[in-house]
Amino acid sequence: MIYDTNPITRKAIDKLLEKNASNQANLGTESTDLERFETKVQWAELLRKIRTLDAEFAEMVQPQ
């Protein structure tokens, strides 16, 4: 897994995961369906970027 061996890749993936964590944290009980949908779309895009950096890691963090 590249994430474990390449510090530059690790930093890039961590930044993408932090963006997703922020997006998820900003959702609340009063979030609209549209806001929840937009967050899912943003996660899909972040996951695509992670997959280009390390496909094996992307499979680990992808929801089932």
Wavefront OBJ file of the C-alpha trace (Angstrom):
o trace
v 0.000 0.000 0.000
v 1.540 3.289 -1.126
v -0.069 5.171 1.776
v 2.164 3.325 4.228
v 5.423 3.794 2.346
v 5.263 7.192 0.618
v 5.062 10.242 2.915
v 4.044 12.589 0.089
v 1.146 10.350 -0.920
v 0.170 9.927 2.728
v 0.039 13.705 3.235
v -2.086 14.176 0.096
v -4.537 11.447 1.120
v -4.719 12.766 4.681
v -5.622 16.199 3.341
v -8.468 14.689 1.277
v -9.699 12.699 4.281
v -9.611 15.839 6.437
v -11.761 17.633 3.854
v -14.293 14.796 4.002
v -14.259 14.810 7.810
v -14.984 18.531 7.769
v -17.824 18.064 5.285
v -19.351 15.283 7.387
v -18.963 17.264 10.625
v -20.809 20.194 9.097
v -23.881 18.053 8.472
v -26.408 18.187 11.254
v -29.885 17.100 12.143
v -31.256 20.137 10.343
v -29.299 19.524 7.130
v -31.461 19.296 4.054
v -31.600 16.305 1.751
v -29.799 18.431 -0.838
v -26.956 19.198 1.579
v -26.615 15.504 2.422
v -26.622 14.620 -1.283
v -23.995 17.260 -2.077
v -21.792 15.885 0.700
v -22.089 12.377 -0.776
v -21.139 13.725 -4.204
v -18.154 15.548 -2.714
v -17.039 12.344 -0.954
v -17.268 10.435 -4.238
v -14.994 13.010 -5.874
v -12.527 12.902 -2.977
v -12.543 9.110 -3.132
v -11.743 9.226 -6.868
v -8.747 11.420 -6.083
v -7.643 9.033 -3.331
v -7.997 6.112 -5.754
v -5.591 7.790 -8.195
v -3.048 8.105 -5.387
v -3.518 4.635 -3.859
v -6.220 2.297 -5.146
v -5.710 -0.227 -2.346
v -6.193 2.424 0.347
v -9.269 3.759 -1.450
v -10.862 0.327 -1.275
v -10.278 0.275 2.481
v -11.998 3.614 3.134
v -14.807 3.211 0.640
v -18.153 2.538 2.314
v -19.674 -0.811 1.494
l 1 2 3 4 5 6 7 8 9 10 11 12 13 14 15 16 17 18 19 20 21 22 23 24 25 26 27 28 29 30 31 32 33 34 35 36 37 38 39 40 41 42 43 44 45 46 47 48 49 50 51 52 53 54 55 56 57 58 59 60 61 62 63 64
